[in-house]
Amino acid sequence: MSNDEPTSVYLTATCRTPGCPVENQPFTAQFYANAEPPTYRCICLPCGQHLTDLAPVAAPIDPAGTV
Ligand SMILES: [Zn+2]
């Protein structure tokens, strides 16, 4: 039996593609670990390039958190 629950983490991703509309604009998203490396993959929607700048988020996002 396998009990492989996908591990999700929040990462801050930043597109470094020159000329991309969101170049150097960090955003936070939820990522699921892949079975094969690279562990976390994300494609920048505006430019279609793989995001290579992924950094762990210090604190998890809490939508119901206090202001
Ligand atoms: Zn981009």
N, CA, C, O and the ligand as a Tripos MOL2 file, in Angstrom:
@<TRIPOS>MOLECULE
protein
  269   267    68     0     0
PROTEIN
NO_CHARGES

@<TRIPOS>ATOM
      1 N           0.8310   -1.2000    0.0000 N.3       1 MET1
      2 CA          0.0000    0.0000    0.0000 C.3       1 MET1
      3 C           0.8650    1.2480    0.0000 C.2       1 MET1
      4 O           1.8940    1.3170    0.6710 O.2       1 MET1
      5 N           0.4340    2.1950   -0.7440 N.am      2 SER2
      6 CA          1.1750    3.4430   -0.7260 C.3       2 SER2
      7 C           0.3270    4.5250   -0.0700 C.2       2 SER2
      8 O          -0.8970    4.5690   -0.1990 O.2       2 SER2
      9 N           1.0060    5.3530    0.6070 N.am      3 ASN3
     10 CA          0.3260    6.4230    1.3210 C.3       3 ASN3
     11 C           0.9810    7.7480    0.9460 C.2       3 ASN3
     12 O           1.3390    8.5610    1.7980 O.2       3 ASN3
     13 N           1.1180    7.9250   -0.3430 N.am      4 ASP4
     14 CA          1.8410    9.1010   -0.8220 C.3       4 ASP4
     15 C           0.9170   10.2990   -0.9510 C.2       4 ASP4
     16 O           0.2580   10.4920   -1.9730 O.2       4 ASP4
     17 N           0.8830   11.0690    0.0660 N.am      5 GLU5
     18 CA          0.1390   12.3120   -0.0400 C.3       5 GLU5
     19 C           1.0620   13.3790   -0.6060 C.2       5 GLU5
     20 O           2.2030   13.5210   -0.1650 O.2       5 GLU5
     21 N           0.5720   14.1190   -1.5710 N.am      6 PRO6
     22 CA          1.4150   15.1580   -2.1510 C.3       6 PRO6
     23 C           1.8070   16.1940   -1.1030 C.2       6 PRO6
     24 O           0.9820   16.7000   -0.3420 O.2       6 PRO6
     25 N           3.0730   16.4760   -1.1010 N.am      7 THR7
     26 CA          3.5670   17.4720   -0.1660 C.3       7 THR7
     27 C           3.5260   18.8380   -0.8260 C.2       7 THR7
     28 O           4.1170   19.0550   -1.8840 O.2       7 THR7
     29 N           2.8330   19.7340   -0.1960 N.am      8 SER8
     30 CA          2.7400   21.0610   -0.7710 C.3       8 SER8
     31 C           3.4450   22.0660    0.1230 C.2       8 SER8
     32 O           3.4300   21.9740    1.3510 O.2       8 SER8
     33 N           4.0490   23.0080   -0.5330 N.am      9 VAL9
     34 CA          4.7260   24.0740    0.1940 C.3       9 VAL9
     35 C           4.4350   25.3870   -0.5100 C.2       9 VAL9
     36 O           4.0740   25.4160   -1.6860 O.2       9 VAL9
     37 N           4.5940   26.4350    0.2100 N.am     10 TYR10
     38 CA          4.4660   27.7530   -0.4080 C.3      10 TYR10
     39 C           5.8530   28.2790   -0.7260 C.2      10 TYR10
     40 O           6.7500   28.2930    0.1180 O.2      10 TYR10
     41 N           5.9990   28.7100   -1.9680 N.am     11 LEU11
     42 CA          7.2720   29.2560   -2.3970 C.3      11 LEU11
     43 C           7.0480   30.6130   -3.0470 C.2      11 LEU11
     44 O           6.0160   30.8770   -3.6640 O.2      11 LEU11
     45 N           8.0280   31.4360   -2.8870 N.am     12 THR12
     46 CA          8.0000   32.7090   -3.5900 C.3      12 THR12
     47 C           8.7850   32.5510   -4.8870 C.2      12 THR12
     48 O           9.9800   32.2560   -4.8740 O.2      12 THR12
     49 N           8.0990   32.7490   -5.9920 N.am     13 ALA13
     50 CA          8.7190   32.5680   -7.2970 C.3      13 ALA13
     51 C           8.9230   33.9230   -7.9540 C.2      13 ALA13
     52 O           8.0940   34.8250   -7.8410 O.2      13 ALA13
     53 N          10.0330   34.0360   -8.6340 N.am     14 THR14
     54 CA         10.3310   35.2780   -9.3250 C.3      14 THR14
     55 C          10.8070   34.9560  -10.7280 C.2      14 THR14
     56 O          11.7460   34.1820  -10.9120 O.2      14 THR14
     57 N          10.1590   35.5500  -11.7120 N.am     15 CYS15
     58 CA         10.5790   35.3530  -13.0950 C.3      15 CYS15
     59 C          11.7790   36.2350  -13.3910 C.2      15 CYS15
     60 O          11.7940   37.4230  -13.0670 O.2      15 CYS15
     61 N          12.7730   35.6380  -14.0070 N.am     16 ARG16
     62 CA         13.9930   36.3940  -14.3340 C.3      16 ARG16
     63 C          14.1690   36.5360  -15.8380 C.2      16 ARG16
     64 O          15.2550   36.8620  -16.3170 O.2      16 ARG16
     65 N          13.1000   36.2890  -16.5740 N.am     17 THR17
     66 CA         13.2160   36.3880  -18.0200 C.3      17 THR17
     67 C          13.2160   37.8500  -18.4450 C.2      17 THR17
     68 O          12.2630   38.5760  -18.1640 O.2      17 THR17
     69 N          14.2630   38.2820  -19.1100 N.am     18 PRO18
     70 CA         14.3220   39.6770  -19.5450 C.3      18 PRO18
     71 C          13.1440   40.0280  -20.4470 C.2      18 PRO18
     72 O          12.8410   39.3180  -21.4050 O.2      18 PRO18
     73 N          12.4960   41.1220  -20.1230 N.am     19 GLY19
     74 CA         11.3850   41.5710  -20.9350 C.3      19 GLY19
     75 C          10.0510   40.9990  -20.5420 C.2      19 GLY19
     76 O           9.0250   41.4070  -21.0870 O.2      19 GLY19
     77 N          10.0290   40.0590  -19.6070 N.am     20 CYS20
     78 CA          8.7700   39.4870  -19.1710 C.3      20 CYS20
     79 C           7.9600   40.5390  -18.4150 C.2      20 CYS20
     80 O           8.5210   41.3300  -17.6570 O.2      20 CYS20
     81 N           6.6450   40.5490  -18.6200 N.am     21 PRO21
     82 CA          5.8100   41.5480  -17.9260 C.3      21 PRO21
     83 C           5.9330   41.4880  -16.4110 C.2      21 PRO21
     84 O           5.7290   42.4910  -15.7270 O.2      21 PRO21
     85 N           6.2680   40.3120  -15.8880 N.am     22 VAL22
     86 CA          6.3680   40.1870  -14.4340 C.3      22 VAL22
     87 C           7.8170   39.9240  -14.0130 C.2      22 VAL22
     88 O           8.0830   39.3210  -12.9730 O.2      22 VAL22
     89 N           8.7370   40.3920  -14.8480 N.am     23 GLU23
     90 CA         10.1410   40.1970  -14.5120 C.3      23 GLU23
     91 C          10.4610   40.8270  -13.1630 C.2      23 GLU23
     92 O          10.1050   41.9750  -12.8930 O.2      23 GLU23
     93 N          11.1350   40.0560  -12.3310 N.am     24 ASN24
     94 CA         11.5760   40.5330  -11.0150 C.3      24 ASN24
     95 C          10.4220   40.9220  -10.0980 C.2      24 ASN24
     96 O          10.5970   41.7070   -9.1670 O.2      24 ASN24
     97 N           9.2450   40.3700  -10.3650 N.am     25 GLN25
     98 CA          8.1120   40.6310   -9.4760 C.3      25 GLN25
     99 C           7.7610   39.3310   -8.7420 C.2      25 GLN25
    100 O           7.0910   38.4600   -9.2960 O.2      25 GLN25
    101 N           8.2130   39.2120   -7.5130 N.am     26 PRO26
    102 CA          7.9880   37.9740   -6.7660 C.3      26 PRO26
    103 C           6.5070   37.7410   -6.4900 C.2      26 PRO26
    104 O           5.7650   38.6800   -6.2030 O.2      26 PRO26
    105 N           6.0900   36.5010   -6.5780 N.am     27 PHE27
    106 CA          4.7400   36.1430   -6.1710 C.3      27 PHE27
    107 C           4.7930   34.8130   -5.4430 C.2      27 PHE27
    108 O           5.7100   34.0130   -5.6330 O.2      27 PHE27
    109 N           3.8040   34.5970   -4.6160 N.am     28 THR28
    110 CA          3.7840   33.3890   -3.8110 C.3      28 THR28
    111 C           2.7320   32.4310   -4.3370 C.2      28 THR28
    112 O           1.6090   32.8270   -4.6500 O.2      28 THR28
    113 N           3.1080   31.1760   -4.4290 N.am     29 ALA29
    114 CA          2.1760   30.1750   -4.9170 C.3      29 ALA29
    115 C           2.4110   28.8730   -4.1670 C.2      29 ALA29
    116 O           3.4390   28.6730   -3.5200 O.2      29 ALA29
    117 N           1.4190   27.9960   -4.2780 N.am     30 GLN30
    118 CA          1.5380   26.7030   -3.6310 C.3      30 GLN30
    119 C           2.1280   25.7030   -4.6230 C.2      30 GLN30
    120 O           1.6820   25.6140   -5.7660 O.2      30 GLN30
    121 N           3.1140   24.9680   -4.1850 N.am     31 PHE31
    122 CA          3.7890   24.0200   -5.0500 C.3      31 PHE31
    123 C           3.6670   22.6170   -4.4700 C.2      31 PHE31
    124 O           3.6410   22.4170   -3.2560 O.2      31 PHE31
    125 N           3.5940   21.6660   -5.3750 N.am     32 TYR32
    126 CA          3.5720   20.2700   -4.9570 C.3      32 TYR32
    127 C           4.8600   19.6100   -5.4130 C.2      32 TYR32
    128 O           5.3190   19.8060   -6.5380 O.2      32 TYR32
    129 N           5.4230   18.8350   -4.5240 N.am     33 ALA33
    130 CA          6.6840   18.1910   -4.8350 C.3      33 ALA33
    131 C           6.4850   17.1370   -5.9140 C.2      33 ALA33
    132 O           5.5200   16.3740   -5.8810 O.2      33 ALA33
    133 N           7.3940   17.1010   -6.8570 N.am     34 ASN34
    134 CA          7.3680   16.1020   -7.9070 C.3      34 ASN34
    135 C           8.1820   14.8850   -7.4940 C.2      34 ASN34
    136 O           9.0860   14.9680   -6.6620 O.2      34 ASN34
    137 N           7.8440   13.7790   -8.0840 N.am     35 ALA35
    138 CA          8.5710   12.5550   -7.7620 C.3      35 ALA35
    139 C           9.9940   12.6010   -8.3090 C.2      35 ALA35
    140 O          10.9050   11.9640   -7.7800 O.2      35 ALA35
    141 N          10.1620   13.3760   -9.3870 N.am     36 GLU36
    142 CA         11.4840   13.4730   -9.9930 C.3      36 GLU36
    143 C          11.9430   14.9270   -9.9560 C.2      36 GLU36
    144 O          11.1280   15.8480  -10.0040 O.2      36 GLU36
    145 N          13.2260   15.1160   -9.8730 N.am     37 PRO37
    146 CA         13.7400   16.4860   -9.8790 C.3      37 PRO37
    147 C          13.5020   17.1630  -11.2220 C.2      37 PRO37
    148 O          13.4650   16.4640  -12.2350 O.2      37 PRO37
    149 N          13.3430   18.4420  -11.2900 N.am     38 PRO38
    150 CA         13.3600   19.3340  -10.1210 C.3      38 PRO38
    151 C          12.1250   19.1420   -9.2570 C.2      38 PRO38
    152 O          11.0230   18.9120   -9.7530 O.2      38 PRO38
    153 N          12.3350   19.2420   -7.9830 N.am     39 THR39
    154 CA         11.2600   18.9450   -7.0420 C.3      39 THR39
    155 C          10.0600   19.8510   -7.2630 C.2      39 THR39
    156 O           8.9110   19.4110   -7.2470 O.2      39 THR39
    157 N          10.3510   21.0950   -7.4660 N.am     40 TYR40
    158 CA          9.2580   22.0460   -7.6750 C.3      40 TYR40
    159 C           9.4260   22.7200   -9.0330 C.2      40 TYR40
    160 O          10.4990   23.2040   -9.3930 O.2      40 TYR40
    161 N           8.3250   22.7270   -9.7610 N.am     41 ARG41
    162 CA          8.3720   23.3250  -11.0920 C.3      41 ARG41
    163 C           7.2380   24.3250  -11.2300 C.2      41 ARG41
    164 O           6.1450   24.1400  -10.6940 O.2      41 ARG41
    165 N           7.5210   25.3600  -11.9440 N.am     42 CYS42
    166 CA          6.4990   26.3690  -12.1750 C.3      42 CYS42
    167 C           6.8230   27.0810  -13.4760 C.2      42 CYS42
    168 O           7.9770   27.3960  -13.7700 O.2      42 CYS42
    169 N           5.7760   27.3240  -14.2410 N.am     43 ILE43
    170 CA          5.9650   28.0450  -15.4910 C.3      43 ILE43
    171 C           5.3380   29.4190  -15.3580 C.2      43 ILE43
    172 O           4.2080   29.5640  -14.8920 O.2      43 ILE43
    173 N           6.0800   30.4050  -15.7680 N.am     44 CYS44
    174 CA          5.5900   31.7760  -15.7430 C.3      44 CYS44
    175 C           4.5330   31.9310  -16.8360 C.2      44 CYS44
    176 O           4.8190   31.7260  -18.0150 O.2      44 CYS44
    177 N           3.3290   32.2890  -16.4470 N.am     45 LEU45
    178 CA          2.2550   32.3800  -17.4300 C.3      45 LEU45
    179 C           2.4890   33.4710  -18.4830 C.2      45 LEU45
    180 O           2.2850   33.2250  -19.6720 O.2      45 LEU45
    181 N           2.9090   34.6550  -18.0730 N.am     46 PRO46
    182 CA          3.0910   35.7050  -19.0880 C.3      46 PRO46
    183 C           4.1270   35.3590  -20.1510 C.2      46 PRO46
    184 O           3.9380   35.7020  -21.3180 O.2      46 PRO46
    185 N           5.2110   34.6920  -19.7810 N.am     47 CYS47
    186 CA          6.2690   34.4670  -20.7700 C.3      47 CYS47
    187 C           6.4530   32.9930  -21.1060 C.2      47 CYS47
    188 O           7.1280   32.6660  -22.0820 O.2      47 CYS47
    189 N           5.8640   32.0990  -20.3160 N.am     48 GLY48
    190 CA          5.9230   30.6790  -20.6460 C.3      48 GLY48
    191 C           7.2350   30.0080  -20.3110 C.2      48 GLY48
    192 O           7.4520   28.8540  -20.6780 O.2      48 GLY48
    193 N           8.1090   30.7090  -19.6220 N.am     49 GLN49
    194 CA          9.3930   30.1230  -19.2590 C.3      49 GLN49
    195 C           9.3130   29.4920  -17.8770 C.2      49 GLN49
    196 O           8.5080   29.8900  -17.0360 O.2      49 GLN49
    197 N          10.1540   28.5140  -17.6670 N.am     50 HIS50
    198 CA         10.2040   27.8990  -16.3480 C.3      50 HIS50
    199 C          10.7970   28.8880  -15.3490 C.2      50 HIS50
    200 O          11.7900   29.5660  -15.6120 O.2      50 HIS50
    201 N          10.1500   28.9370  -14.2050 N.am     51 LEU51
    202 CA         10.6780   29.7790  -13.1440 C.3      51 LEU51
    203 C          11.7830   29.0230  -12.4270 C.2      51 LEU51
    204 O          11.6020   27.8850  -11.9930 O.2      51 LEU51
    205 N          12.9020   29.6620  -12.3140 N.am     52 THR52
    206 CA         14.0410   29.0110  -11.6810 C.3      52 THR52
    207 C          14.3470   29.6240  -10.3300 C.2      52 THR52
    208 O          15.1240   29.0760   -9.5480 O.2      52 THR52
    209 N          13.7370   30.7540  -10.0620 N.am     53 ASP53
    210 CA         14.0070   31.4350   -8.8030 C.3      53 ASP53
    211 C          12.8680   31.1550   -7.8320 C.2      53 ASP53
    212 O          11.8780   31.8850   -7.7890 O.2      53 ASP53
    213 N          13.0200   30.1030   -7.0650 N.am     54 LEU54
    214 CA         11.9960   29.7160   -6.0990 C.3      54 LEU54
    215 C          12.6020   29.7700   -4.7040 C.2      54 LEU54
    216 O          13.6590   29.1940   -4.4480 O.2      54 LEU54
    217 N          11.9240   30.4630   -3.8190 N.am     55 ALA55
    218 CA         12.4330   30.5900   -2.4580 C.3      55 ALA55
    219 C          11.3430   30.2230   -1.4640 C.2      55 ALA55
    220 O          10.1800   30.5750   -1.6570 O.2      55 ALA55
    221 N          11.7080   29.5270   -0.4170 N.am     56 PRO56
    222 CA         10.7180   29.1590    0.6030 C.3      56 PRO56
    223 C          10.1240   30.3980    1.2590 C.2      56 PRO56
    224 O          10.7970   31.4130    1.4450 O.2      56 PRO56
    225 N           8.8520   30.2860    1.6010 N.am     57 VAL57
    226 CA          8.1830   31.3670    2.3040 C.3      57 VAL57
    227 C           8.3390   31.1330    3.7960 C.2      57 VAL57
    228 O           8.1620   30.0230    4.2980 O.2      57 VAL57
    229 N           8.6720   32.2030    4.4820 N.am     58 ALA58
    230 CA          8.9610   32.0720    5.9070 C.3      58 ALA58
    231 C           7.7440   31.5860    6.6780 C.2      58 ALA58
    232 O           7.8480   30.6940    7.5200 O.2      58 ALA58
    233 N           6.5900   32.1770    6.3850 N.am     59 ALA59
    234 CA          5.3870   31.8060    7.1190 C.3      59 ALA59
    235 C           4.3050   31.4070    6.1320 C.2      59 ALA59
    236 O           4.1710   32.0220    5.0740 O.2      59 ALA59
    237 N           3.5390   30.3920    6.4640 N.am     60 PRO60
    238 CA          2.4610   29.9650    5.5670 C.3      60 PRO60
    239 C           1.3750   31.0320    5.4500 C.2      60 PRO60
    240 O           1.1320   31.8130    6.3700 O.2      60 PRO60
    241 N           0.7480   31.0340    4.3090 N.am     61 ILE61
    242 CA         -0.3050   32.0060    4.0780 C.3      61 ILE61
    243 C          -1.5510   31.5990    4.8610 C.2      61 ILE61
    244 O          -1.9700   30.4420    4.8360 O.2      61 ILE61
    245 N          -2.1190   32.5530    5.5380 N.am     62 ASP62
    246 CA         -3.3250   32.3030    6.3100 C.3      62 ASP62
    247 C          -4.3940   33.3110    5.8980 C.2      62 ASP62
    248 O          -4.4200   34.4360    6.3990 O.2      62 ASP62
    249 N          -5.2720   32.9080    4.9880 N.am     63 PRO63
    250 CA         -6.2770   33.8550    4.4730 C.3      63 PRO63
    251 C          -7.1570   34.4320    5.5680 C.2      63 PRO63
    252 O          -7.6790   35.5390    5.4370 O.2      63 PRO63
    253 N          -7.3180   33.6890    6.6350 N.am     64 ALA64
    254 CA         -8.1830   34.1490    7.7140 C.3      64 ALA64
    255 C          -7.3920   34.7890    8.8330 C.2      64 ALA64
    256 O          -7.9000   35.0010    9.9350 O.2      64 ALA64
    257 N          -6.1400   35.0940    8.5350 N.am     65 GLY65
    258 CA         -5.2800   35.6530    9.5660 C.3      65 GLY65
    259 C          -5.6820   37.0620    9.9520 C.2      65 GLY65
    260 O          -6.4490   37.7290    9.2570 O.2      65 GLY65
    261 N          -5.1550   37.4830   11.0530 N.am     66 THR66
    262 CA         -5.4520   38.8310   11.5090 C.3      66 THR66
    263 C          -4.7340   39.8390   10.6450 C.2      66 THR66
    264 O          -3.7050   39.5370   10.0400 O.2      66 THR66
    265 N          -5.2640   41.0020   10.5920 N.am     67 VAL67
    266 CA         -4.6850   42.0550    9.7600 C.3      67 VAL67
    267 C          -3.4680   42.6260   10.4490 C.2      67 VAL67
    268 O          -2.8250   43.5320    9.9170 O.2      67 VAL67
    269 ZN          8.0270   35.4780  -17.0000 Zn       68 ZN68
@<TRIPOS>BOND
     1     1     2 1
     2     2     3 1
     3     3     4 2
     4     3     5 am
     5     5     6 1
     6     6     7 1
     7     7     8 2
     8     7     9 am
     9     9    10 1
    10    10    11 1
    11    11    12 2
    12    11    13 am
    13    13    14 1
    14    14    15 1
    15    15    16 2
    16    15    17 am
    17    17    18 1
    18    18    19 1
    19    19    20 2
    20    19    21 am
    21    21    22 1
    22    22    23 1
    23    23    24 2
    24    23    25 am
    25    25    26 1
    26    26    27 1
    27    27    28 2
    28    27    29 am
    29    29    30 1
    30    30    31 1
    31    31    32 2
    32    31    33 am
    33    33    34 1
    34    34    35 1
    35    35    36 2
    36    35    37 am
    37    37    38 1
    38    38    39 1
    39    39    40 2
    40    39    41 am
    41    41    42 1
    42    42    43 1
    43    43    44 2
    44    43    45 am
    45    45    46 1
    46    46    47 1
    47    47    48 2
    48    47    49 am
    49    49    50 1
    50    50    51 1
    51    51    52 2
    52    51    53 am
    53    53    54 1
    54    54    55 1
    55    55    56 2
    56    55    57 am
    57    57    58 1
    58    58    59 1
    59    59    60 2
    60    59    61 am
    61    61    62 1
    62    62    63 1
    63    63    64 2
    64    63    65 am
    65    65    66 1
    66    66    67 1
    67    67    68 2
    68    67    69 am
    69    69    70 1
    70    70    71 1
    71    71    72 2
    72    71    73 am
    73    73    74 1
    74    74    75 1
    75    75    76 2
    76    75    77 am
    77    77    78 1
    78    78    79 1
    79    79    80 2
    80    79    81 am
    81    81    82 1
    82    82    83 1
    83    83    84 2
    84    83    85 am
    85    85    86 1
    86    86    87 1
    87    87    88 2
    88    87    89 am
    89    89    90 1
    90    90    91 1
    91    91    92 2
    92    91    93 am
    93    93    94 1
    94    94    95 1
    95    95    96 2
    96    95    97 am
    97    97    98 1
    98    98    99 1
    99    99   100 2
   100    99   101 am
   101   101   102 1
   102   102   103 1
   103   103   104 2
   104   103   105 am
   105   105   106 1
   106   106   107 1
   107   107   108 2
   108   107   109 am
   109   109   110 1
   110   110   111 1
   111   111   112 2
   112   111   113 am
   113   113   114 1
   114   114   115 1
   115   115   116 2
   116   115   117 am
   117   117   118 1
   118   118   119 1
   119   119   120 2
   120   119   121 am
   121   121   122 1
   122   122   123 1
   123   123   124 2
   124   123   125 am
   125   125   126 1
   126   126   127 1
   127   127   128 2
   128   127   129 am
   129   129   130 1
   130   130   131 1
   131   131   132 2
   132   131   133 am
   133   133   134 1
   134   134   135 1
   135   135   136 2
   136   135   137 am
   137   137   138 1
   138   138   139 1
   139   139   140 2
   140   139   141 am
   141   141   142 1
   142   142   143 1
   143   143   144 2
   144   143   145 am
   145   145   146 1
   146   146   147 1
   147   147   148 2
   148   147   149 am
   149   149   150 1
   150   150   151 1
   151   151   152 2
   152   151   153 am
   153   153   154 1
   154   154   155 1
   155   155   156 2
   156   155   157 am
   157   157   158 1
   158   158   159 1
   159   159   160 2
   160   159   161 am
   161   161   162 1
   162   162   163 1
   163   163   164 2
   164   163   165 am
   165   165   166 1
   166   166   167 1
   167   167   168 2
   168   167   169 am
   169   169   170 1
   170   170   171 1
   171   171   172 2
   172   171   173 am
   173   173   174 1
   174   174   175 1
   175   175   176 2
   176   175   177 am
   177   177   178 1
   178   178   179 1
   179   179   180 2
   180   179   181 am
   181   181   182 1
   182   182   183 1
   183   183   184 2
   184   183   185 am
   185   185   186 1
   186   186   187 1
   187   187   188 2
   188   187   189 am
   189   189   190 1
   190   190   191 1
   191   191   192 2
   192   191   193 am
   193   193   194 1
   194   194   195 1
   195   195   196 2
   196   195   197 am
   197   197   198 1
   198   198   199 1
   199   199   200 2
   200   199   201 am
   201   201   202 1
   202   202   203 1
   203   203   204 2
   204   203   205 am
   205   205   206 1
   206   206   207 1
   207   207   208 2
   208   207   209 am
   209   209   210 1
   210   210   211 1
   211   211   212 2
   212   211   213 am
   213   213   214 1
   214   214   215 1
   215   215   216 2
   216   215   217 am
   217   217   218 1
   218   218   219 1
   219   219   220 2
   220   219   221 am
   221   221   222 1
   222   222   223 1
   223   223   224 2
   224   223   225 am
   225   225   226 1
   226   226   227 1
   227   227   228 2
   228   227   229 am
   229   229   230 1
   230   230   231 1
   231   231   232 2
   232   231   233 am
   233   233   234 1
   234   234   235 1
   235   235   236 2
   236   235   237 am
   237   237   238 1
   238   238   239 1
   239   239   240 2
   240   239   241 am
   241   241   242 1
   242   242   243 1
   243   243   244 2
   244   243   245 am
   245   245   246 1
   246   246   247 1
   247   247   248 2
   248   247   249 am
   249   249   250 1
   250   250   251 1
   251   251   252 2
   252   251   253 am
   253   253   254 1
   254   254   255 1
   255   255   256 2
   256   255   257 am
   257   257   258 1
   258   258   259 1
   259   259   260 2
   260   259   261 am
   261   261   262 1
   262   262   263 1
   263   263   264 2
   264   263   265 am
   265   265   266 1
   266   266   267 1
   267   267   268 2
@<TRIPOS>SUBSTRUCTURE
     1 MET1         2 RESIDUE 1 A MET
     2 SER2         6 RESIDUE 1 A SER
     3 ASN3        10 RESIDUE 1 A ASN
     4 ASP4        14 RESIDUE 1 A ASP
     5 GLU5        18 RESIDUE 1 A GLU
     6 PRO6        22 RESIDUE 1 A PRO
     7 THR7        26 RESIDUE 1 A THR
     8 SER8        30 RESIDUE 1 A SER
     9 VAL9        34 RESIDUE 1 A VAL
    10 TYR10       38 RESIDUE 1 A TYR
    11 LEU11       42 RESIDUE 1 A LEU
    12 THR12       46 RESIDUE 1 A THR
    13 ALA13       50 RESIDUE 1 A ALA
    14 THR14       54 RESIDUE 1 A THR
    15 CYS15       58 RESIDUE 1 A CYS
    16 ARG16       62 RESIDUE 1 A ARG
    17 THR17       66 RESIDUE 1 A THR
    18 PRO18       70 RESIDUE 1 A PRO
    19 GLY19       74 RESIDUE 1 A GLY
    20 CYS20       78 RESIDUE 1 A CYS
    21 PRO21       82 RESIDUE 1 A PRO
    22 VAL22       86 RESIDUE 1 A VAL
    23 GLU23       90 RESIDUE 1 A GLU
    24 ASN24       94 RESIDUE 1 A ASN
    25 GLN25       98 RESIDUE 1 A GLN
    26 PRO26      102 RESIDUE 1 A PRO
    27 PHE27      106 RESIDUE 1 A PHE
    28 THR28      110 RESIDUE 1 A THR
    29 ALA29      114 RESIDUE 1 A ALA
    30 GLN30      118 RESIDUE 1 A GLN
    31 PHE31      122 RESIDUE 1 A PHE
    32 TYR32      126 RESIDUE 1 A TYR
    33 ALA33      130 RESIDUE 1 A ALA
    34 ASN34      134 RESIDUE 1 A ASN
    35 ALA35      138 RESIDUE 1 A ALA
    36 GLU36      142 RESIDUE 1 A GLU
    37 PRO37      146 RESIDUE 1 A PRO
    38 PRO38      150 RESIDUE 1 A PRO
    39 THR39      154 RESIDUE 1 A THR
    40 TYR40      158 RESIDUE 1 A TYR
    41 ARG41      162 RESIDUE 1 A ARG
    42 CYS42      166 RESIDUE 1 A CYS
    43 ILE43      170 RESIDUE 1 A ILE
    44 CYS44      174 RESIDUE 1 A CYS
    45 LEU45      178 RESIDUE 1 A LEU
    46 PRO46      182 RESIDUE 1 A PRO
    47 CYS47      186 RESIDUE 1 A CYS
    48 GLY48      190 RESIDUE 1 A GLY
    49 GLN49      194 RESIDUE 1 A GLN
    50 HIS50      198 RESIDUE 1 A HIS
    51 LEU51      202 RESIDUE 1 A LEU
    52 THR52      206 RESIDUE 1 A THR
    53 ASP53      210 RESIDUE 1 A ASP
    54 LEU54      214 RESIDUE 1 A LEU
    55 ALA55      218 RESIDUE 1 A ALA
    56 PRO56      222 RESIDUE 1 A PRO
    57 VAL57      226 RESIDUE 1 A VAL
    58 ALA58      230 RESIDUE 1 A ALA
    59 ALA59      234 RESIDUE 1 A ALA
    60 PRO60      238 RESIDUE 1 A PRO
    61 ILE61      242 RESIDUE 1 A ILE
    62 ASP62      246 RESIDUE 1 A ASP
    63 PRO63      250 RESIDUE 1 A PRO
    64 ALA64      254 RESIDUE 1 A ALA
    65 GLY65      258 RESIDUE 1 A GLY
    66 THR66      262 RESIDUE 1 A THR
    67 VAL67      266 RESIDUE 1 A VAL
    68 ZN68       269 GROUP 0 **** ****
